[in-house]
């Protein structure tokens, strides 16, 4: 049996008094020694309650150091952490909780109303409240007098550390099993690609319940002995202010496209000092070239990547030295990982042919919690079927075309919304946009464009269509255009195209 090495315990010895986590809004700093002591107290608290190997502990909270304190406590006891999306309704959360059956649910008391609803749906659920602003709270009182040392249980790298539930865009959410091996290889892979060291200071703006928040690059930074500057929620004003702060000296930023877009449209963007940033990482969705080029204009390496909850998440990344000559590419497979692109017959496609992306490696989930059918359906001879459409160029670089479920067929031709969106972002009046496929009696499906204009900007439908005619094949041009005040997004900033389709169908 391979003994899983306790990252918090190691760093508390190697970098005892070094700052591990800074809470941006509380201006509170936690050293590695303090992080490990807190994890030990929580581990003893869990043990006292009979929570141990393979028992689940769920958490519903805004961004806070407790995510890492609990994670390392679970790694000491062999328990399994279940981060919960606070954007979900009580009924949606109840489905997840009934699926993973946690022995304990820890709730930030700002979600007390949701906890009350959960208790009415699941009467036997055990809830402990804490306060992310660190006012007096039940959970801190209960762990206060627990011992601050703990003898970790022996685990293998195949043991689970986490269950992360997918967004459920195709039905009920599935619990992706995350083991210690996945977390270790993700830390190794991203440390090399993003140049993470013990001197790294990362601004964490994505929600920590999401794999992009906790694993890009937060966990790898802690693995290296660096520092996290955590924001409770993303706000472009505060994010730019933090980057501009010489005392914080932030070196790394990772985001999905939306926060980068909102920051570059902010009036403070052009006066912000980005000189301390080593690079900016972006993933989670196809990124418009205008976003990449705008951040590159600040003299920054923008390293684009691709991943998913099931791949821990790093699967493909673009090396910094290729960020200029391969704009728009997700890059190549990370170390120790294999990828291929196949057609409907599962045969590999040639360069510049579009197919489904498949991936295999130690960074890939072993399957889904209590869902053998989903596990079986998602794999082909050990290869995870991602549902993403992609192509290789002549140099072997991967370009993510779109999600398979977002593609639509118009008059027998495949249309990839990401391609259309990329062209339309060339119009300076547009703040954000999204394209979906809608039913059409003549063509089967056509495109519908949703547009949010920049403040004090005007743009006619005629100008949009003219731009499309000059840059796109006729079958790719949206047949309907709707101007809206905002787009529906999930907690990480991804546009919820399913919601747009529901809105569109109701307006027919």
Secondary structure, 3 states (H helix, E strand, C coil): CCCCCCHHHHHHHHCCCCEEEEECCCCEEEEHHHHHHHHHHHHHHHHHCCCCCCCEEEEECCCCCHHHHHHHHHHHHCCEEEECCCCCCHHHHHHHHHHHCCCEEEEEHHHHHHHHHHHHHCCCCCEEEECCCCCCCHHHHHHHCCCCCCCCCCCCCCCEEEEEECCCCCCCCCEEEEEHHHHHHHHHHHHHHHCCCCCCEEEECCCCCCHHHHHHHHHHHHHHCCEEEECCCCCHHHHHHHHHCCCCCCCEEEECHHHHHHHHCCCCHHHCCCCCCCEEEECCCCCCHHHHHHHHCCCCCEEEEEEEHHHCEEEEECCHHHCCCCCCCCEEECCCEEEEEECCCCCECCCCCCEEEEEEECCCCCCECCCHHHHHHHEECCEEEEEEEEEECCCCCEEEEEECCCCEEECCEEECHHHHHHHHCCCCCEEEEEEEEEEECCCEEEEEEEEEECCCCCCCHHHHHHHHHHHCCHHHCCCEEEECCCCCECCCCCECHHHHHHHHHHCC
